[in-house]
């Protein structure tokens, strides 16, 4: 009985287990090749801090992809929210960082609501709707900033503390990411709305006939994504100490890659929060590890791409294997 | 004389997993004749055509073409032997031009291998004109009417050199005038020496065109007659003429008040002026031929599709339904015909499927109580006797009958007054069928109003208290006392005679 349970846990989580194994192998390989530069408190803390923003965004992207959609506009939402937030900050020096954070989230929510309305009410394909909005949000960022940057010396230390401060000895960003993952896990696995998001992604028609307001669910997914993007955008400019028109250009691709690595199916319906966390960590690990062992910057991009392709390939092989096993069990 | 026959099929049997779609069927087509093929829904006509056109390979039997035995491995083989079929829902490419639709797969090429558009347009035009049609070959297929699309399909058949043409219910969606046009073209083809198999539910088509008629029933060959040698009544009795042997678990129930009523339901192009009502404890059957608009009316009631006009009354009070949730909240449940697309989430377990419509029941402040959920879905799965190891089993791995029971369980978990069952026993094995009938009877006995859409005549006669027959989007007849109705009467009301 115990044995059976163990087998089931293994087969249900084969993807997560293999991701962990791959990461362990990379960790030790890098530790060995870099003469022990990897496993230092400083480097590990660096790794998690650098990955936090990406990981936070991946939770939102995952929800959108589960509904069989995609959001290409999040890099632009991050820039816009970061820019509006820091511009307000620049002009009102004494303002509380919490209010700036709320402003950025509000900007993100508005952007997400527009995306959601285009996809759910006007039935525009997500990839096209968010591609269009990506350009609009990016353009708005330039308009708001009039082409200029908001730099670190315009930001008071109380604000910069959002990204550099610590709670219980752990960087704030990492703490925030952990909180968001816990909320995301409970939301998707134990809430009514979470269940409905999976249902809509699996079969919009079945969900509708089952009495789910599918449009509202779609709209909600993009709005949550927007809120997270606004939040992450502010963290991003805070961490790097600069808000500008080019903030987070192309960042959406890293986030989508993290989801894909974590086993979220682009065709919708499936994906686990824990998988996405591992996907984001693997990307973060690669970013951290490759410079340590002196891989040239030219090769780094290509290696990242190769890992993504290999992972998707192994995923479909695992899937095929599972299906074959199921067929064999039928004993025909 | 064997030479008279251009096509003969002997002892054809086609088996699909679990069903015999054709059982020792025969058919003979004379050279230059129009031969009508008739039968109820599911009599095996469509499968039969697919055997002739090489889509399906029969398990037994032989096809004799022009006196020679042939075996079609694929549709291309049949096409080479100049056989073509024009399907009811044609293989039409809406985005392409008329010319492309006609010549798709056998384009005219220059010697270097590039497409000779000029020649193709010219030939297409000549072909269409020879059929007496003035369709522009350069126009897009999607802009044509259904009648015009059919003419293009016929032109396509001729362009492949077809001498045996099969038409599957070509008149089903045509107006009177368009039918005349089609008759004219069909007769022209016959006069030019083509042999035609014409499938239709309209008696008018048969009298107008055919010289002989063959009837199939329940996957079997019933007989072939000269059109003038057989009367309507005999023909209908040949089409239904089965004996009802199954026993239906029908309980005697005192009907209560009228619980549900629709009035003047209309949707352009689908149905018009549909009105009927159900009493508590009553099973109302909606029947008719495929495409009569039964499912569409129910989608209108349940809010899946918008209606143009019409009013729903529940317990005498008018009810507005904008989406399925409104209908469910009011107490109307719907068991969809297409359980894969509308009823289930195939990748999910039994339990999660059963509770999908009723998540509110298991949650406080949006957080689900999974233990209560599992408990309830287990009870329901046992109540409808689903065969599975646990409620975590994926529904995609269940048999059709067990899948249907999961959908039934899902609907039963709602707090309902009226329940609509759309083809509840379609694709379901005999054992599961009996259990579904049992559940239906129990529902009626406990005071539900039950509406059952069904194409299966024995089921309609065996289960219904009242029968609504639909024909071409309208209510053709309502039989208030289902006990004294015969299969012949129902078929007569459902068909164009």
Contacts between the chains, C-beta under 8 A, distances in Angstrom:
chain1	res1	chain2	res2	distance
A	186	B	367	7.6
A	190	B	367	5.5
A	190	B	368	5.5
A	190	B	370	7.2
A	191	B	363	7.7
A	191	B	366	4.8
A	191	B	367	5.8
A	191	B	368	6.5
A	192	B	359	4.6
A	192	B	360	7.1
A	192	B	363	4.9
A	192	B	366	4.9
A	192	B	367	7.9
A	192	B	368	6.1
A	193	B	366	6.2
A	195	B	352	7.5
A	195	B	356	7.6
A	195	B	359	6.1
A	195	B	368	6.8
A	196	B	359	7.3
A	199	B	345	6.0
A	199	B	356	6.0
A	202	B	345	4.5
A	202	B	346	7.8
A	202	B	347	5.8
A	202	B	348	7.0
A	203	B	341	7.0
A	203	B	344	7.9
A	203	B	345	5.4
A	203	B	346	7.7
A	205	B	341	5.4
A	205	B	342	5.4
A	206	B	341	6.8
A	206	B	342	5.6
A	206	B	343	6.4
A	206	B	344	6.2
A	206	B	345	5.5
A	207	B	345	7.7
A	207	B	356	7.6
A	208	B	304	7.1
A	208	B	323	7.4
A	208	B	324	6.1
A	209	B	302	7.6
A	209	B	304	6.2
A	209	B	324	5.5
A	209	B	334	6.9
A	209	B	336	5.8
A	209	B	342	4.4
A	209	B	343	7.1
A	210	B	324	7.3
A	210	B	356	4.7
A	210	B	357	4.5
A	210	B	410	7.4
A	211	B	324	5.0
A	211	B	325	4.3
A	211	B	328	4.6
A	211	B	357	5.0
A	212	B	325	7.4
A	212	B	356	7.6
A	213	B	323	6.8
A	213	B	325	6.2
A	269	B	347	6.3
A	270	B	347	7.2
A	326	B	397	7.2
